[in-house]
């Protein structure tokens, strides 16, 4: 793609995400005693979130000094520079220093460091690393997806009523109530529903065939920049958030055999109103 070394970008994503994952794990004991809130009292950020993002930005500035970075905690910039995403079609690294911060805070093992690289909104490569297990998911555009080097493939599910679906919920109480109502209604149409509390892991679970599908409203680019590409490269059908979609501004990822039925069910059940 225009001379870009996509596998090289993938290797950088794996490298910096793996390094940051080690830092996240090391910092946890101290970081959980230094917690503040963001959008609501239930939406938390720890000292480790900001420190790990700082490390990610510094490493990317060393390895890719001409690129920009979008991070959950620090917005746009690159290694302290004043570069912004408006500077043409620069590559943009989209990082989530700790996806699943509430799990991290409580000691649940389902959290990740997610690093994706995009250009003009298209994901080119990415990695998702789970610190407690050390598992590494990665993908490059057209280059497939792997878990610890082994190729990934979405499930062969063909019936929505026999499918296991993942989802997530907002930190805003009113929206969470509506999401709960949608999940309750969808429960009658699927095998069961799971909620892991980490969007990037849910997308990787679809890629691995551990979930047949996943949907969630209110996700941000740093939640899916890497995971959505991993799911897509594993053969899943992925719809990125789009307010024009019939099921609303949600991300939806599913095995090919149930991608259409899941989208239709969400539309019928009022997903667009969430």
DOZA-455488 format. One record per residue (C-alpha): residue number from 0; chain; z, y, x. Coordinates in pm, 1 decimal. Example, Ala and Ser with C-alpha at 12.3 -4.5 7.8 and 13.67 -1.06 7.14 Angstrom:
2
SITE   num   chaine         zz         yy         xx
SITE     0        A      780.0     -450.0     1230.0
SITE     1        A      714.0     -106.0     1367.0
! end
This chain:
274
SITE   num   chaine         zz         yy         xx
SITE     0        A        0.0        0.0        0.0
SITE     1        A     -134.0      309.7      178.6
SITE     2        A      -29.2      158.7      510.3
SITE     3        A      333.2      117.0      406.9
SITE     4        A      516.6     -172.9      565.5
SITE     5        A      684.0     -305.6      251.2
SITE     6        A      848.0     -597.0      429.6
SITE     7        A      981.6     -355.2      687.3
SITE     8        A     1130.4     -143.0      409.4
SITE     9        A     1278.6     -456.2      255.9
SITE    10        A     1437.7     -548.7      588.1
SITE    11        A     1592.9     -202.0      616.0
SITE    12        A     1730.0     -230.8      261.9
SITE    13        A     1886.4     -567.1      345.2
SITE    14        A     2026.7     -435.0      672.4
SITE    15        A     2192.9     -121.5      541.1
SITE    16        A     2316.6     -288.3      221.2
SITE    17        A     2471.9     -574.5      419.2
SITE    18        A     2645.1     -333.6      655.9
SITE    19        A     2773.7     -127.4      363.1
SITE    20        A     2894.2     -439.5      183.1
SITE    21        A     3115.3     -522.9      478.0
SITE    22        A     3258.2     -171.8      469.5
SITE    23        A     3322.1     -190.8       92.5
SITE    24        A     3514.4     -514.9      132.8
SITE    25        A     3713.8     -379.5      428.2
SITE    26        A     3811.6      -61.1      246.6
SITE    27        A     3916.2     -213.9      -83.3
SITE    28        A     4289.8     -252.6      -21.9
SITE    29        A     4329.5      116.0       59.1
SITE    30        A     4058.7      251.2     -169.4
SITE    31        A     4207.6      119.7     -493.7
SITE    32        A     4503.7      351.5     -435.7
SITE    33        A     4274.3      654.8     -419.7
SITE    34        A     4096.8      664.6     -755.4
SITE    35        A     3958.2      948.0     -963.7
SITE    36        A     3754.6      961.5    -1283.4
SITE    37        A     3406.1     1091.5    -1360.5
SITE    38        A     3251.8     1114.6    -1708.2
SITE    39        A     3554.9      975.1    -1896.1
SITE    40        A     3907.1      852.0    -1817.8
SITE    41        A     3767.9      495.6    -1803.0
SITE    42        A     3476.7      579.7    -1568.8
SITE    43        A     3633.3      550.8    -1223.8
SITE    44        A     3530.1      616.8     -865.2
SITE    45        A     3731.7      504.7     -564.0
SITE    46        A     3753.2      645.7     -214.8
SITE    47        A     3538.2      352.0     -106.4
SITE    48        A     3250.6      461.6     -331.9
SITE    49        A     3223.0      793.2     -150.7
SITE    50        A     3285.2      649.3      197.0
SITE    51        A     3032.6      366.5      157.4
SITE    52        A     2771.3      609.1       25.3
SITE    53        A     2834.6      833.5      325.1
SITE    54        A     2771.3      536.6      554.2
SITE    55        A     2453.1      445.7      367.6
SITE    56        A     2321.4      799.7      399.3
SITE    57        A     2398.6      815.0      771.3
SITE    58        A     2227.9      482.7      844.0
SITE    59        A     1921.2      570.6      639.7
SITE    60        A     1900.4      907.9      813.7
SITE    61        A     1894.9      722.2     1146.1
SITE    62        A     1641.7      461.2     1039.6
SITE    63        A     1423.7      668.0      801.5
SITE    64        A     1481.4     1034.7      889.8
SITE    65        A     1184.9     1165.9      690.1
SITE    66        A     1287.2     1002.3      362.2
SITE    67        A     1523.1     1129.7       93.8
SITE    68        A     1821.3      958.9      -64.7
SITE    69        A     1946.6      953.2     -421.9
SITE    70        A     2302.6      825.5     -444.0
SITE    71        A     2534.1      774.6     -738.4
SITE    72        A     2807.6      990.1     -590.9
SITE    73        A     2615.3     1250.3     -390.5
SITE    74        A     2288.8     1311.4     -574.0
SITE    75        A     1980.9     1395.0     -364.1
SITE    76        A     1973.2     1454.7        9.1
SITE    77        A     1943.1     1257.8      328.9
SITE    78        A     2207.4     1227.5      595.1
SITE    79        A     2338.4     1576.6      528.6
SITE    80        A     1992.6     1735.8      528.8
SITE    81        A     1867.7     1969.5      257.6
SITE    82        A     1561.0     1763.2      176.9
SITE    83        A     1503.1     1711.9     -192.4
SITE    84        A     1299.1     1475.4     -405.5
SITE    85        A     1060.8     1757.6     -492.0
SITE    86        A      905.2     1745.7     -144.2
SITE    87        A      583.5     1567.9     -241.6
SITE    88        A      574.2     1191.0     -266.9
SITE    89        A      833.2     1113.1       -0.4
SITE    90        A      994.7      774.0       -5.9
SITE    91        A     1327.6      792.2     -185.2
SITE    92        A     1613.7      552.4     -115.9
SITE    93        A     1818.4      497.5     -430.7
SITE    94        A     2166.9      370.8     -349.4
SITE    95        A     2467.3      255.4     -543.6
SITE    96        A     2753.2      219.4     -293.9
SITE    97        A     2958.6        5.6     -531.3
SITE    98        A     2800.2     -113.7     -854.5
SITE    99        A     3077.2     -257.8    -1066.4
SITE   100        A     3353.5      -21.8     -953.4
SITE   101        A     3591.9     -127.7    -1230.8
SITE   102        A     3554.3     -492.0    -1120.8
SITE   103        A     3617.4     -377.7     -763.2
SITE   104        A     3926.9     -187.9     -873.0
SITE   105        A     4071.5     -486.2    -1058.9
SITE   106        A     3990.2     -745.7     -792.7
SITE   107        A     3710.0     -918.1     -983.7
SITE   108        A     3440.7    -1044.2     -744.8
SITE   109        A     3139.0     -915.5     -940.4
SITE   110        A     3042.3     -597.3     -759.5
SITE   111        A     2757.9     -511.7     -524.8
SITE   112        A     2599.7     -265.2     -289.4
SITE   113        A     2250.0     -186.8     -416.6
SITE   114        A     1975.8      -23.4     -208.7
SITE   115        A     1623.9       35.2     -335.9
SITE   116        A     1335.7      242.0     -204.8
SITE   117        A     1091.7      410.2     -441.7
SITE   118        A      792.8      639.4     -435.3
SITE   119        A      702.6      852.0     -736.5
SITE   120        A      942.2      642.6     -943.8
SITE   121        A      797.1      303.0     -844.8
SITE   122        A     1026.9       57.8     -668.1
SITE   123        A      876.0      -69.9     -343.8
SITE   124        A     1156.2     -278.4     -194.6
SITE   125        A     1525.3     -335.7     -239.5
SITE   126        A     1834.7     -540.9     -173.5
SITE   127        A     2149.9     -621.8     -365.4
SITE   128        A     2445.1     -760.0     -168.5
SITE   129        A     2760.2     -907.2     -321.7
SITE   130        A     3045.0     -848.5      -72.4
SITE   131        A     3290.8    -1119.3     -186.9
SITE   132        A     3032.8    -1400.1     -159.9
SITE   133        A     2799.6    -1247.8       97.1
SITE   134        A     2499.0    -1334.3     -120.0
SITE   135        A     2188.9    -1124.2      -53.3
SITE   136        A     1914.9    -1072.1     -309.5
SITE   137        A     1602.1     -887.2     -200.2
SITE   138        A     1241.8     -818.2     -297.2
SITE   139        A      934.4     -619.8     -201.6
SITE   140        A      652.7     -514.4     -429.5
SITE   141        A      410.4     -806.5     -440.5
SITE   142        A      617.9     -995.5     -185.5
SITE   143        A      840.3    -1199.8     -415.3
SITE   144        A     1216.1    -1213.4     -456.2
SITE   145        A     1473.5    -1421.5     -274.4
SITE   146        A     1842.2    -1508.2     -275.8
SITE   147        A     1965.2    -1576.3       77.3
SITE   148        A     1604.9    -1637.6      176.9
SITE   149        A     1527.7    -1885.0     -103.1
SITE   150        A     1257.9    -1788.0     -356.8
SITE   151        A     1376.0    -1685.0     -701.4
SITE   152        A     1218.5    -1759.6    -1037.0
SITE   153        A     1318.5    -1646.1    -1384.6
SITE   154        A     1411.1    -1914.9    -1632.9
SITE   155        A     1163.0    -2106.0    -1847.2
SITE   156        A     1341.6    -2011.8    -2169.0
SITE   157        A     1104.5    -2004.8    -2465.4
SITE   158        A     1342.4    -1977.6    -2762.1
SITE   159        A     1558.1    -1671.1    -2814.9
SITE   160        A     1808.9    -1870.1    -3019.8
SITE   161        A     1874.1    -2092.4    -2716.6
SITE   162        A     1891.4    -1809.8    -2464.8
SITE   163        A     2188.7    -1670.6    -2272.7
SITE   164        A     2176.7    -1289.8    -2270.4
SITE   165        A     2367.1    -1041.5    -2055.7
SITE   166        A     2457.7     -686.3    -2151.0
SITE   167        A     2685.0     -397.4    -2059.5
SITE   168        A     2876.2     -121.7    -2233.3
SITE   169        A     2920.5      252.6    -2194.0
SITE   170        A     3234.7      426.7    -2072.3
SITE   171        A     3200.9      662.3    -2370.5
SITE   172        A     3404.4      521.5    -2657.8
SITE   173        A     3173.6      613.6    -2946.3
SITE   174        A     2866.1      472.8    -2774.3
SITE   175        A     3056.1      159.8    -2672.7
SITE   176        A     3145.1       95.3    -3036.0
SITE   177        A     2776.9      112.4    -3135.2
SITE   178        A     2686.0     -115.2    -2847.2
SITE   179        A     2949.0     -362.9    -2962.5
SITE   180        A     2801.0     -363.3    -3310.3
SITE   181        A     2455.9     -432.7    -3166.7
SITE   182        A     2588.6     -717.2    -2950.6
SITE   183        A     2765.7     -867.3    -3252.4
SITE   184        A     2445.3     -860.2    -3454.6
SITE   185        A     2242.4    -1003.6    -3167.2
SITE   186        A     2497.0    -1283.8    -3121.7
SITE   187        A     2360.7    -1452.0    -3435.0
SITE   188        A     2013.2    -1470.0    -3278.8
SITE   189        A     2093.1    -1604.9    -2929.3
SITE   190        A     2287.4    -1887.0    -2764.9
SITE   191        A     2558.1    -1651.8    -2637.2
SITE   192        A     2618.3    -1318.2    -2464.8
SITE   193        A     2776.5    -1244.4    -2126.6
SITE   194        A     2916.1     -916.8    -1986.8
SITE   195        A     2970.0     -914.4    -1609.2
SITE   196        A     3023.8     -540.2    -1564.9
SITE   197        A     2761.3     -494.8    -1292.2
SITE   198        A     2404.6     -405.5    -1389.0
SITE   199        A     2248.5     -497.3    -1055.4
SITE   200        A     2405.5     -844.1    -1070.3
SITE   201        A     2284.5     -892.9    -1428.1
SITE   202        A     1928.7     -817.5    -1316.7
SITE   203        A     1965.4    -1054.3    -1022.2
SITE   204        A     2102.3    -1319.7    -1258.0
SITE   205        A     1784.8    -1290.6    -1467.1
SITE   206        A     1582.3    -1327.0    -1146.5
SITE   207        A     1776.4    -1642.5    -1056.0
SITE   208        A     1751.8    -1792.6    -1405.1
SITE   209        A     2129.1    -1772.0    -1452.2
SITE   210        A     2066.9    -1545.0    -1749.4
SITE   211        A     1761.7    -1575.1    -1970.9
SITE   212        A     1768.0    -1205.0    -2052.6
SITE   213        A     1961.3     -882.1    -2013.5
SITE   214        A     1964.6     -543.8    -2183.1
SITE   215        A     2177.5     -233.1    -2144.7
SITE   216        A     2172.8      128.5    -2258.2
SITE   217        A     2278.7      419.3    -2040.6
SITE   218        A     2192.7      280.2    -1698.6
SITE   219        A     2091.9      510.1    -1413.5
SITE   220        A     1823.8      466.7    -1144.9
SITE   221        A     2078.8      357.4     -884.3
SITE   222        A     2184.8       77.0    -1120.0
SITE   223        A     1838.5      -78.9    -1136.0
SITE   224        A     1615.7       51.1     -852.1
SITE   225        A     1665.5     -269.0     -651.8
SITE   226        A     1764.0     -517.4     -922.3
SITE   227        A     1473.1     -443.4    -1155.4
SITE   228        A     1225.0     -507.2     -874.3
SITE   229        A     1402.5     -831.6     -783.3
SITE   230        A     1380.1     -948.9    -1145.2
SITE   231        A     1015.0     -843.5    -1173.4
SITE   232        A      917.4    -1018.0     -850.5
SITE   233        A     1092.4    -1332.8     -979.0
SITE   234        A      857.3    -1330.6    -1278.6
SITE   235        A     1078.6    -1166.5    -1538.4
SITE   236        A      941.9     -918.5    -1792.2
SITE   237        A     1116.1     -586.7    -1722.8
SITE   238        A     1111.9     -269.8    -1934.5
SITE   239        A     1264.5       28.5    -1756.8
SITE   240        A     1454.6      290.0    -1961.8
SITE   241        A     1208.3      490.1    -2172.3
SITE   242        A     1310.5      703.5    -2472.4
SITE   243        A      975.2      618.4    -2634.1
SITE   244        A     1046.7      243.9    -2642.2
SITE   245        A     1105.8       94.0    -2988.2
SITE   246        A     1442.0      -39.3    -2871.0
SITE   247        A     1553.8      295.2    -2729.4
SITE   248        A     1632.0      410.0    -2377.5
SITE   249        A     1757.3       75.4    -2250.0
SITE   250        A     1662.2     -147.2    -1963.9
SITE   251        A     1547.3     -490.2    -2080.5
SITE   252        A     1475.1     -783.3    -1849.2
SITE   253        A     1395.1    -1132.8    -1966.7
SITE   254        A     1224.4    -1459.3    -1889.9
SITE   255        A      856.7    -1434.4    -1987.3
SITE   256        A      899.3    -1675.5    -2276.6
SITE   257        A     1155.0    -1459.6    -2455.6
SITE   258        A     1065.2    -1109.3    -2336.6
SITE   259        A      879.3    -1022.1    -2656.1
SITE   260        A     1127.7    -1181.2    -2899.1
SITE   261        A     1425.3    -1012.4    -2728.4
SITE   262        A     1258.2     -669.3    -2742.8
SITE   263        A     1168.0     -724.5    -3107.0
SITE   264        A     1521.7     -833.3    -3194.9
SITE   265        A     1672.2     -528.2    -3026.8
SITE   266        A     1429.2     -302.9    -3214.0
SITE   267        A     1506.2     -466.0    -3550.3
SITE   268        A     1880.9     -442.4    -3495.2
SITE   269        A     1881.9      -67.3    -3435.3
SITE   270        A     1895.0      -54.3    -3056.5
SITE   271        A     1700.8      273.3    -3063.5
SITE   272        A     1996.3      445.0    -3233.3
SITE   273        A     2235.6      380.4    -2942.0
! end
